[in-house]
Amino acid sequence: METKTNVVLVHGAWADGSSWGKVITLLQKKDFNVTAAQLPLTSLEDDITVTQNLLSMQKGPTVLVGHSYGGAVITGAANNAPDVKALVYIAAFGLDEGESLEGLSKQGPAPAGAAQIRPDDHGFLWIDRDGFAQAFAGDVDPTEARIMAAVQKPLSTSSFTGKSGPPAWKHLPSWYLVSSNDQMIPPAAEEFMAKRMGATVRTVPSSHAAMVSHPKDVVDLITLAANSVRAQDLRKTA
């Protein structure tokens, strides 16, 4: 009996595991074994540990997927996780060693969505509720976008400033979905990171929340990565 391919989904800042809801449904219909992380968003190290714990529970080949800040998490979490065979970045940060979200954000003009980010008195960053839809989810159903704004999970400033260790994309094949209408990460920055990691790139005319507004495109890319992994395994056993 063939082992199901695992897909582990890692959310980013201002979201949680439920942001993958539509993607999970489509992946399960394709018979993937799907798990979504729930990150504390307290520090890059904490979030990597939570993800690695989840990866240790998977049996067999795994495709690790990250959205936004979740890209920085999977970049570290896939190290020392031998069952991870592919990385998929959805409008995500693919940091190199020593880089941080803060450092990368200073390398070019601030994206429009950055104007909606507000720090609180406890070391966390939020997106202003009134500006959430425009900044994060411009092509999401307005009712759904308001719910996303209401349940948003803030990012700690330590996660924002935390520096990446050795990136797993240097030794694992990667796929990248660029959101061409992204207001949170400049599309040019996404293209730069995708090219640097040698990723297979696809582009979707989406806001930052591509997994909500374009779930089929996200699932198609994950499936492409999974099929590549399967083909590679078949060649090895042939």
N, C-alpha and C positions, 0 to 999 in steps of 0.2 A: 504493500500500500504506500503510495507516494505521500511524503510529508507535505502538509500545507506550508506555503511560504508565509512567514510572519511579516506583518507591517506594523511598525511602532511609530506612532504619530506624536510629535512634540510641538506643543503650541508655543506662541511667542508672548510678548508683553501685551497687557491690556486685553487678554483673552484667557480661556482655559480649555481643557480637553474637549468640552462640548462644541467648541468652534469647528471641530472636525465632523460634526454630526452627519452632514450630507455625504461627505467623503467616506465615512465609515459604512454607511448604508450601501453605497455603490461597491465598495471593496468587498463587503461581506457577500454581496450577490455574485461576485467573481470568485468566491470561495477562498479568500485570504483569511488568515487568522489575524485579527486586528486588535491592537491595544493602543489606547491614547494615554499619554502621561498627564499627570496633574502636578505641575511644577509649583514650588513655593514662591519662585521669583524673588528669593531673598539674597542670593549671590550666584555667580556663575558656577562656583564650586558646588554649592548645594544642589543646583539644578542638574548639573552633570551627574552627581551622585544618585539622585532620584532616578534619572534616566538609565544609568548603568545598572541599578538594582532591578529595574523593569526588564532590561535586556537580559539579565542573568536568569530570568524566569522563562525566556523563550526557548523552545526546542527546535533546532534546525535553522535553515537559512533565513536571514532577516533583512528587510529593507527598512532603513531608518530615515524618517522624514521629518524635516523641521521647517516651521514657518517663522519668518521674521527673526526675532531674538532666538527662537528655537534652533535656528541654523548655527548660531554660536555654540549652543548646547550640544547638538549632535556632532559638531566638529571635534569636541573634546570627548564626548561619551563613547564614540565608536572605537577609540583606542582601548586596547585590552578587552575587546568584545569580539572574539573570533567568529561568532556566527553572523555578525553584520557583514553583508556582502556588497551593499550598495547604499549610497547616500543620496537623498533627494531634497533639494532646497526649493522652497516655495516662497518667492519674494523674500529671501532670507539672507542673513549675514554669514558669509563664508570667510571667517577671520583667518589670518595667518598668525603664526606664533608671535606673541608680544603685542598684538593689536587688541584694541577694545572697541566697543560700540562708540564710546565717546571720541576716541581718537579718529576713527574712520569718519564720524559725522563732521569733524572739523576740516576734512580734506577738500571740501567743496561747498557750494552754497547750500544753506539749510533748505530741506524740502518744505513745502507749504504747510504740511501737517505739524511740523515742529512748533509752530506758533500756538498750537492748541495744548501743548504739554505743560502741566502745572505741578510743581513740587508741593508736597504737604509738609507738616512739621515733624514727620516721623521717618524721614529718609526714603520716601517713595514718590514715584512719578505717576501722575494720572493724565488722562486726556479729558479736557473740558467736555462735559456732557453735551452742551449745545453745539460744539464743534466736532463731536465724535464722528458722526456720519460722513461729513465732508472730508475729514482727515483720514479716516481709517476704512470706511465702508461706503464709498460714494455710489457704488452700483448695487448695493444690497437693498432689498425691500425695506422701505422706511420704518415699518413697524419692527422688523427684525433688527434693524440698525439701532433703534432706540432701546431694545432689549439688550443688545451687545454693550451699549453705552452704560446701561444701568448695572450690569453684572461684571463690568470690566475688572480685571485683576491688576493692580498696580505693579510696576517694576521698581525694584529697589535701586537706589543710586549706586550701590555696590555692584549690582549686576551690570549697570550701564558702564561703569568704569573698570570692571574686571578684565584682566588681560588673558588672552587665549594661550593655551599651551600648544604643543605640537599638533598641527591639524591632521585629522584622519583622512581628509580628502587628498593628501599627498600619497597615500597608499591604497585608497579605495576608489573605485569608479563612481563618478558623481553625475547627477542630472539636475538641471536648474530650470525653474519656471519663472520667467521675468514678467512682472506686471507692468505693462506699458503706461498705465494711468496712475501709478502709485504716488501717493502724496506723503508717505512716511519714509520710504527709502527711494532716493532718486533712481529711476530706471537705468540711467547711465552707470550708477554705482553697482546695481545688480548685474548689469552686463559685464562690467569690469571684474567683479568677483567670480562670475561664472567662467569667464575666459581664463582667469588666473588659475582656477582649479582644473581646467581642461574638461569642463562638464559638457554633457550633451544638453543643448539649450533649446527650449521652446518659449514662445512669447504669447501672452494672452492679453487682450485689451481690458484689463481689470484694475480695480482699486487694490489697495494693500490686502484686503480680505478675499483673496482669490479662492480660498477653500470654501467660502460661503457663497460667493457670487458665480464662480465657475468650477463647481466641484468635478464635473466630468473631465475638464482639462487637467485638473490635478490628478484624478484617478488614472487618466490615460498615461500620464508621465510616470506615475508609480508603477503601473502595469508594464510599461516599457522597460523600466529598471529591473523589475522582477523577472520578466522574460529573458532579459540579458543574463541575469544571474543563473537562471535555469539552463539556458543554452551553454553557458560556461561550464556548469556542473556536468552536463551531458557529454561535453567534449572531453572532460577529464576522465569520465568513466568509460568512454568508448574504447 
